[in-house]
Amino acid sequence: MNKNLGILCAVSSLPANHGIGDFGDSCYKLINWLSKHGYKYWQVLPINPVGPGYSPYMSTCSNAIEYRYISLDYLIKDGYLKNVPSFQKNSISVDYFSVGEFKKKYLYKAYKNFLKDHYEALHKFKVRNPWVAPYATFEVFKWHNDNKQWTYWRKEDRDYYLSHNNPPKHYLDEINFVIFMQYIALKQWKHVLSYAKRKHIKVICDMPFYVGFDGVECWLNRDQFSINQETCELYEVGGVGPDAFSDIGQLWGTPIYNFERMKQDNYKLLTDRIGYLMNLCDILRIDHFRAFDTYYVIPAGEETARNGVWKIGPRDDFFNTLFNKYPNTTLIAEDLGELRPEVLELRDQFNLPGMYIVQFTIFDLNQNSTDRQIVYPGTHDNETLYGWYLSLNEEQLQTIENRINYHNDREHLYDELVKYTLSIPSKMTILPIQDILKLDNQARMNYPGTVGDPNWKWKLKNFSWINKVKYPFKKWEKE
């Protein structure tokens, strides 16, 4: 049996004292559990600031970390806070707005206490991370423009960095507060990574192919995107065309890269984005990998994705540039969906492992995994495995029984399905935590193509399961 195992569990989904999973004790408790029971990987979703609908895939900054993941308990341990009451401690759903308001209040207190003795540390952090001051400026400008999209800001704020090199002094305290939150978030996450390394657990992060339009990348680098440089309006947006899953396609509304312009400076924006994120993990999963080969472009203003066209991406030119600049980059290619052969050729040219999803493949006898793929029962975009299992009809259940060669008591068919997932060839096998706990679709993380509730909000109430669930289905080890 393949024992190169990992779990998929977003940081936000961990139990915690303040309404959302954070970089505190829960991370270390989970890592200890993984290490004890023979796992080797922990895959998290993007840890960047969440965007519209609290999606981590529409972030305001590719380098920054979501401030809600800061552990207030650890700020107490570090002496920056005296005490903090619990807040939505046993919640099973993240209330991002309320959690954000609660945490900001205490984070600002910690910031003021931090400044008394550590202002120089903040200055050094700013110098070492040149992205952080513009990002902090973006966040503060957004606060002072009623949280509107940057294209609707006051013109002097919208175009500030076209004529300035440094943040505005009249907002210095607020800007330093945002920088402080990034300093603490990065420090706490680095401690988690260091602990995982000591426990021989590798951390896998996600990088969305596109960035959010209402983010610092577009605000500062308008020429790198398909944006009208005078009006700042999008010419075209991203998505995927009509396919077997949807006759209208998926309209994401993300800005499209101007690859011709990017090529002139060796794709600096994208390569540096990947290079920086590799500092935050051991392995980086590239979401929507196919877009490096061909990407779908929809005219701005369309209500569906029907009227888009496929365009050729930067292909091997980009990856040659990337690996020359950042040779230690370790990637997973999210190669799902209807793909032309050239996508797989690009993946294999750079020896990148792809993905194999049991929910998508088990009914197709021509689909078999290989030891170059990452096997998942399902991803954060799918039903939970148990939720999917409950939806199957009799014919489908019989097909599964034949595929996995199990014809005994159907009460145990779900367990046998997980056993099958663990046994098929793979480079590694990643099980969503929901599937280990046999949770139905109330624990689903995301419904693609929708924004808002209940996406991204699922959270574990506590760790009551941690001493009950051991190495997955250990009884099969000797079989």
LUMLUM-16770 format. One record per residue (C-alpha): x, y, z; residue in one letter; chain; residue number from 1. Coordinates in steps of 0.25 Angstrom, whole numbers, m for minus. Layout:
// residues N
((X,Y,Z),"a","A",NUM)
...
//
This chain:
// residues 479
((0,0,0),"m","A",1)
((5,14,m3),"n","A",2)
((8,21,10),"k","A",3)
((13,34,4),"n","A",4)
((1,41,10),"l","A",5)
((m3,55,13),"g","A",6)
((m16,62,17),"i","A",7)
((m23,75,11),"l","A",8)
((m27,84,22),"c","A",9)
((m28,99,21),"a","A",10)
((m22,107,32),"v","A",11)
((m36,114,34),"s","A",12)
((m42,101,36),"s","A",13)
((m34,98,49),"l","A",14)
((m40,99,63),"p","A",15)
((m36,111,70),"a","A",16)
((m40,121,81),"n","A",17)
((m44,133,72),"h","A",18)
((m54,128,62),"g","A",19)
((m44,124,51),"i","A",20)
((m32,114,50),"g","A",21)
((m19,121,52),"d","A",22)
((m4,120,54),"f","A",23)
((m5,116,68),"g","A",24)
((m6,103,76),"d","A",25)
((m15,96,66),"s","A",26)
((m5,96,55),"c","A",27)
((5,89,64),"y","A",28)
((m5,79,69),"k","A",29)
((m9,75,55),"l","A",30)
((6,74,51),"i","A",31)
((8,65,63),"n","A",32)
((m3,56,59),"w","A",33)
((2,55,45),"l","A",34)
((16,52,49),"s","A",35)
((11,41,60),"k","A",36)
((2,34,49),"h","A",37)
((12,34,38),"g","A",38)
((7,45,29),"y","A",39)
((17,53,21),"k","A",40)
((10,65,15),"y","A",41)
((0,76,20),"w","A",42)
((m7,83,8),"q","A",43)
((m13,96,12),"v","A",44)
((m21,106,2),"l","A",45)
((m14,119,m1),"p","A",46)
((m11,127,12),"i","A",47)
((m11,140,5),"n","A",48)
((m22,151,9),"p","A",49)
((m36,146,5),"v","A",50)
((m43,154,m6),"g","A",51)
((m58,156,m10),"p","A",52)
((m66,145,m4),"g","A",53)
((m55,143,6),"y","A",54)
((m48,134,m5),"s","A",55)
((m33,131,m4),"p","A",56)
((m33,130,m19),"y","A",57)
((m36,145,m21),"m","A",58)
((m26,151,m12),"s","A",59)
((m22,165,m11),"t","A",60)
((m7,162,m10),"c","A",61)
((1,149,m14),"s","A",62)
((12,152,m4),"n","A",63)
((4,156,8),"a","A",64)
((m2,146,18),"i","A",65)
((m17,147,23),"e","A",66)
((m16,155,36),"y","A",67)
((m28,147,42),"r","A",68)
((m18,135,43),"y","A",69)
((m10,142,53),"i","A",70)
((m11,135,67),"s","A",71)
((m15,145,78),"l","A",72)
((m11,134,88),"d","A",73)
((3,135,83),"y","A",74)
((4,150,84),"l","A",75)
((0,148,99),"i","A",76)
((12,138,100),"k","A",77)
((21,148,93),"d","A",78)
((17,159,103),"g","A",79)
((10,168,93),"y","A",80)
((m4,166,99),"l","A",81)
((m8,163,114),"k","A",82)
((m21,155,111),"n","A",83)
((m31,153,100),"v","A",84)
((m45,147,103),"p","A",85)
((m49,135,94),"s","A",86)
((m58,138,82),"f","A",87)
((m67,128,75),"q","A",88)
((m58,117,80),"k","A",89)
((m66,105,77),"n","A",90)
((m72,111,63),"s","A",91)
((m73,101,52),"i","A",92)
((m73,113,41),"s","A",93)
((m64,124,40),"v","A",94)
((m71,138,41),"d","A",95)
((m60,146,34),"y","A",96)
((m65,160,36),"f","A",97)
((m67,158,51),"s","A",98)
((m54,151,53),"v","A",99)
((m47,161,45),"g","A",100)
((m53,173,54),"e","A",101)
((m50,165,67),"f","A",102)
((m36,162,63),"k","A",103)
((m32,176,58),"k","A",104)
((m36,182,71),"k","A",105)
((m26,173,79),"y","A",106)
((m15,174,68),"l","A",107)
((m15,189,68),"y","A",108)
((m13,188,83),"k","A",109)
((m1,178,81),"a","A",110)
((4,187,70),"y","A",111)
((5,199,80),"k","A",112)
((12,190,90),"n","A",113)
((22,185,80),"f","A",114)
((26,199,75),"l","A",115)
((31,202,89),"k","A",116)
((43,194,88),"d","A",117)
((43,188,74),"h","A",118)
((41,199,64),"y","A",119)
((55,196,58),"e","A",120)
((50,182,55),"a","A",121)
((39,187,47),"l","A",122)
((48,196,39),"h","A",123)
((57,184,36),"k","A",124)
((45,176,31),"f","A",125)
((41,187,22),"k","A",126)
((54,188,16),"v","A",127)
((56,173,14),"r","A",128)
((42,172,8),"n","A",129)
((40,183,m2),"p","A",130)
((26,178,m6),"w","A",131)
((21,181,8),"v","A",132)
((20,196,8),"a","A",133)
((12,197,m5),"p","A",134)
((3,186,0),"y","A",135)
((1,193,13),"a","A",136)
((m2,206,6),"t","A",137)
((m12,199,m3),"f","A",138)
((m19,194,9),"e","A",139)
((m20,207,16),"v","A",140)
((m24,215,3),"f","A",141)
((m35,204,2),"k","A",142)
((m40,207,17),"w","A",143)
((m40,222,13),"h","A",144)
((m48,220,1),"n","A",145)
((m60,213,7),"d","A",146)
((m54,199,3),"n","A",147)
((m57,202,m11),"k","A",148)
((m49,195,m23),"q","A",149)
((m37,203,m26),"w","A",150)
((m42,208,m39),"t","A",151)
((m52,216,m31),"y","A",152)
((m43,223,m22),"w","A",153)
((m39,237,m21),"r","A",154)
((m30,240,m33),"k","A",155)
((m18,244,m24),"e","A",156)
((m19,230,m17),"d","A",157)
((m22,222,m30),"r","A",158)
((m10,228,m37),"d","A",159)
((m1,230,m24),"y","A",160)
((11,221,m28),"y","A",161)
((11,227,m42),"l","A",162)
((18,239,m36),"s","A",163)
((23,235,m22),"h","A",164)
((33,224,m18),"n","A",165)
((30,224,m3),"n","A",166)
((17,222,5),"p","A",167)
((9,235,9),"p","A",168)
((14,241,22),"k","A",169)
((0,245,27),"h","A",170)
((m4,231,28),"y","A",171)
((9,226,34),"l","A",172)
((3,220,46),"d","A",173)
((m8,212,39),"e","A",174)
((2,207,29),"i","A",175)
((12,203,39),"n","A",176)
((0,195,46),"f","A",177)
((m2,187,33),"v","A",178)
((13,185,32),"i","A",179)
((13,180,47),"f","A",180)
((2,170,44),"m","A",181)
((10,164,32),"q","A",182)
((22,164,41),"y","A",183)
((15,156,51),"i","A",184)
((8,147,42),"a","A",185)
((20,143,34),"l","A",186)
((28,141,47),"k","A",187)
((17,132,53),"q","A",188)
((16,124,40),"w","A",189)
((31,122,38),"k","A",190)
((31,116,52),"h","A",191)
((20,106,48),"v","A",192)
((28,103,35),"l","A",193)
((41,101,44),"s","A",194)
((33,91,53),"y","A",195)
((27,84,42),"a","A",196)
((41,82,36),"k","A",197)
((46,76,50),"r","A",198)
((35,67,49),"k","A",199)
((38,63,35),"h","A",200)
((25,68,30),"i","A",201)
((25,76,16),"k","A",202)
((15,87,15),"v","A",203)
((8,89,1),"i","A",204)
((2,103,m2),"c","A",205)
((m6,107,m14),"d","A",206)
((m4,118,m24),"m","A",207)
((m16,123,m32),"p","A",208)
((m12,125,m47),"f","A",209)
((m19,139,m47),"y","A",210)
((m18,150,m37),"v","A",211)
((m31,158,m32),"g","A",212)
((m33,171,m40),"f","A",213)
((m36,178,m27),"d","A",214)
((m22,175,m22),"g","A",215)
((m8,182,m21),"v","A",216)
((m2,174,m33),"e","A",217)
((m12,181,m43),"c","A",218)
((m12,194,m36),"w","A",219)
((3,195,m37),"l","A",220)
((6,188,m50),"n","A",221)
((m5,192,m60),"r","A",222)
((3,190,m72),"d","A",223)
((5,175,m68),"q","A",224)
((m10,173,m70),"f","A",225)
((m21,175,m81),"s","A",226)
((m25,188,m75),"i","A",227)
((m28,201,m81),"n","A",228)
((m17,210,m76),"q","A",229)
((m25,222,m76),"e","A",230)
((m38,218,m70),"t","A",231)
((m33,206,m63),"c","A",232)
((m44,197,m68),"e","A",233)
((m42,183,m72),"l","A",234)
((m42,180,m87),"y","A",235)
((m44,165,m84),"e","A",236)
((m46,155,m73),"v","A",237)
((m42,141,m69),"g","A",238)
((m51,128,m68),"g","A",239)
((m53,115,m75),"v","A",240)
((m62,112,m87),"g","A",241)
((m74,103,m88),"p","A",242)
((m71,89,m86),"d","A",243)
((m77,76,m81),"a","A",244)
((m79,82,m67),"f","A",245)
((m86,95,m71),"s","A",246)
((m92,100,m84),"d","A",247)
((m89,114,m81),"i","A",248)
((m75,112,m76),"g","A",249)
((m69,119,m64),"q","A",250)
((m68,134,m63),"l","A",251)
((m57,137,m53),"w","A",252)
((m55,152,m56),"g","A",253)
((m41,151,m53),"t","A",254)
((m31,161,m60),"p","A",255)
((m23,155,m72),"i","A",256)
((m8,156,m73),"y","A",257)
((m2,163,m84),"n","A",258)
((8,152,m87),"f","A",259)
((15,160,m98),"e","A",260)
((18,171,m89),"r","A",261)
((22,161,m78),"m","A",262)
((32,154,m87),"k","A",263)
((40,168,m89),"q","A",264)
((44,167,m74),"d","A",265)
((45,152,m73),"n","A",266)
((32,150,m67),"y","A",267)
((37,157,m54),"k","A",268)
((23,159,m48),"l","A",269)
((20,144,m49),"l","A",270)
((33,138,m47),"t","A",271)
((36,146,m34),"d","A",272)
((22,143,m29),"r","A",273)
((25,128,m30),"i","A",274)
((39,130,m24),"g","A",275)
((34,137,m12),"y","A",276)
((23,127,m9),"l","A",277)
((33,116,m9),"m","A",278)
((38,123,3),"n","A",279)
((25,120,10),"l","A",280)
((24,105,7),"c","A",281)
((32,93,2),"d","A",282)
((23,90,m10),"i","A",283)
((14,99,m18),"l","A",284)
((2,95,m25),"r","A",285)
((m1,103,m37),"i","A",286)
((m16,105,m39),"d","A",287)
((m21,105,m53),"h","A",288)
((m8,101,m59),"f","A",289)
((m14,99,m73),"r","A",290)
((m14,114,m75),"a","A",291)
((1,114,m77),"f","A",292)
((m2,106,m89),"d","A",293)
((m15,112,m93),"t","A",294)
((m24,122,m86),"y","A",295)
((m38,126,m88),"y","A",296)
((m41,141,m91),"v","A",297)
((m55,147,m89),"i","A",298)
((m58,161,m94),"p","A",299)
((m61,170,m81),"a","A",300)
((m76,172,m79),"g","A",301)
((m81,158,m84),"e","A",302)
((m91,152,m74),"e","A",303)
((m86,137,m78),"t","A",304)
((m73,131,m83),"a","A",305)
((m79,126,m96),"r","A",306)
((m73,137,m105),"n","A",307)
((m59,135,m101),"g","A",308)
((m47,130,m108),"v","A",309)
((m35,122,m105),"w","A",310)
((m21,128,m106),"k","A",311)
((m7,122,m106),"i","A",312)
((0,124,m93),"g","A",313)
((15,126,m91),"p","A",314)
((18,111,m90),"r","A",315)
((32,106,m88),"d","A",316)
((38,120,m90),"d","A",317)
((32,123,m76),"f","A",318)
((36,111,m69),"f","A",319)
((50,112,m74),"n","A",320)
((51,126,m69),"t","A",321)
((45,122,m56),"l","A",322)
((55,110,m53),"f","A",323)
((67,118,m58),"n","A",324)
((63,129,m47),"k","A",325)
((58,120,m36),"y","A",326)
((64,106,m39),"p","A",327)
((59,100,m26),"n","A",328)
((45,102,m29),"t","A",329)
((36,90,m26),"t","A",330)
((22,90,m33),"l","A",331)
((10,82,m34),"i","A",332)
((2,84,m47),"a","A",333)
((m13,85,m45),"e","A",334)
((m16,79,m59),"d","A",335)
((m31,76,m57),"l","A",336)
((m42,78,m67),"g","A",337)
((m43,76,m82),"e","A",338)
((m29,78,m87),"l","A",339)
((m22,78,m101),"r","A",340)
((m10,69,m101),"p","A",341)
((0,81,m101),"e","A",342)
((m4,83,m87),"v","A",343)
((1,70,m83),"l","A",344)
((13,71,m91),"e","A",345)
((17,84,m84),"l","A",346)
((15,77,m71),"r","A",347)
((23,66,m74),"d","A",348)
((34,74,m81),"q","A",349)
((37,80,m67),"f","A",350)
((34,67,m60),"n","A",351)
((23,73,m52),"l","A",352)
((13,63,m45),"p","A",353)
((m1,65,m49),"g","A",354)
((m14,61,m41),"m","A",355)
((m23,49,m41),"y","A",356)
((m37,51,m35),"i","A",357)
((m44,38,m31),"v","A",358)
((m58,45,m32),"q","A",359)
((m55,48,m46),"f","A",360)
((m49,35,m51),"t","A",361)
((m55,23,m44),"i","A",362)
((m66,21,m54),"f","A",363)
((m56,22,m66),"d","A",364)
((m49,8,m68),"l","A",365)
((m39,15,m77),"n","A",366)
((m35,25,m66),"q","A",367)
((m23,19,m57),"n","A",368)
((m14,27,m48),"s","A",369)
((1,26,m49),"t","A",370)
((13,28,m39),"d","A",371)
((15,42,m45),"r","A",372)
((2,47,m40),"q","A",373)
((m4,53,m27),"i","A",374)
((m16,45,m24),"v","A",375)
((m28,51,m17),"y","A",376)
((m42,46,m14),"p","A",377)
((m47,60,m17),"g","A",378)
((m42,74,m15),"t","A",379)
((m47,87,m8),"h","A",380)
((m55,89,m20),"d","A",381)
((m63,76,m20),"n","A",382)
((m73,70,m11),"e","A",383)
((m67,63,1),"t","A",384)
((m65,48,m2),"l","A",385)
((m76,44,7),"y","A",386)
((m85,54,2),"g","A",387)
((m82,49,m12),"w","A",388)
((m84,35,m8),"y","A",389)
((m98,38,m2),"l","A",390)
((m102,43,m16),"s","A",391)
((m99,31,m24),"l","A",392)
((m110,22,m30),"n","A",393)
((m111,7,m29),"e","A",394)
((m104,5,m43),"e","A",395)
((m92,15,m39),"q","A",396)
((m91,7,m26),"l","A",397)
((m90,m6,m33),"q","A",398)
((m80,0,m43),"t","A",399)
((m71,4,m31),"i","A",400)
((m72,m10,m25),"e","A",401)
((m67,m16,m38),"n","A",402)
((m56,m6,m40),"r","A",403)
((m50,m8,m26),"i","A",404)
((m54,m22,m26),"n","A",405)
((m62,m22,m13),"y","A",406)
((m75,m29,m12),"h","A",407)
((m78,m31,3),"n","A",408)
((m86,m23,13),"d","A",409)
((m89,m9,6),"r","A",410)
((m89,m3,20),"e","A",411)
((m73,m3,19),"h","A",412)
((m73,1,4),"l","A",413)
((m69,15,7),"y","A",414)
((m57,10,15),"d","A",415)
((m53,1,4),"e","A",416)
((m54,13,m6),"l","A",417)
((m44,20,3),"v","A",418)
((m35,8,4),"k","A",419)
((m36,7,m12),"y","A",420)
((m31,22,m12),"t","A",421)
((m20,19,m3),"l","A",422)
((m15,7,m11),"s","A",423)
((m15,12,m25),"i","A",424)
((m2,16,m31),"p","A",425)
((2,31,m28),"s","A",426)
((14,40,m25),"k","A",427)
((6,44,m12),"m","A",428)
((m8,42,m8),"t","A",429)
((m15,54,m1),"i","A",430)
((m28,52,7),"l","A",431)
((m36,64,11),"p","A",432)
((m38,64,26),"i","A",433)
((m53,64,23),"q","A",434)
((m52,50,16),"d","A",435)
((m43,44,28),"i","A",436)
((m54,49,37),"l","A",437)
((m65,43,28),"k","A",438)
((m73,57,27),"l","A",439)
((m84,59,17),"d","A",440)
((m86,72,9),"n","A",441)
((m89,81,21),"q","A",442)
((m74,81,22),"a","A",443)
((m72,84,7),"r","A",444)
((m61,96,5),"m","A",445)
((m65,102,m8),"n","A",446)
((m76,102,m19),"y","A",447)
((m68,107,m32),"p","A",448)
((m75,118,m40),"g","A",449)
((m82,123,m27),"t","A",450)
((m78,135,m18),"v","A",451)
((m81,136,m3),"g","A",452)
((m88,126,7),"d","A",453)
((m85,115,10),"p","A",454)
((m71,116,2),"n","A",455)
((m58,116,10),"w","A",456)
((m65,116,23),"k","A",457)
((m65,101,28),"w","A",458)
((m57,99,41),"k","A",459)
((m54,88,51),"l","A",460)
((m61,91,64),"k","A",461)
((m50,84,72),"n","A",462)
((m40,73,73),"f","A",463)
((m49,63,79),"s","A",464)
((m46,53,68),"w","A",465)
((m31,54,69),"i","A",466)
((m29,42,78),"n","A",467)
((m40,34,71),"k","A",468)
((m35,35,56),"v","A",469)
((m21,29,54),"k","A",470)
((m13,25,42),"y","A",471)
((m24,24,32),"p","A",472)
((m30,10,32),"f","A",473)
((m18,4,39),"k","A",474)
((m25,m10,39),"k","A",475)
((m22,m11,24),"w","A",476)
((m7,m9,26),"e","A",477)
((m4,m23,26),"k","A",478)
((m13,m27,14),"e","A",479)
//
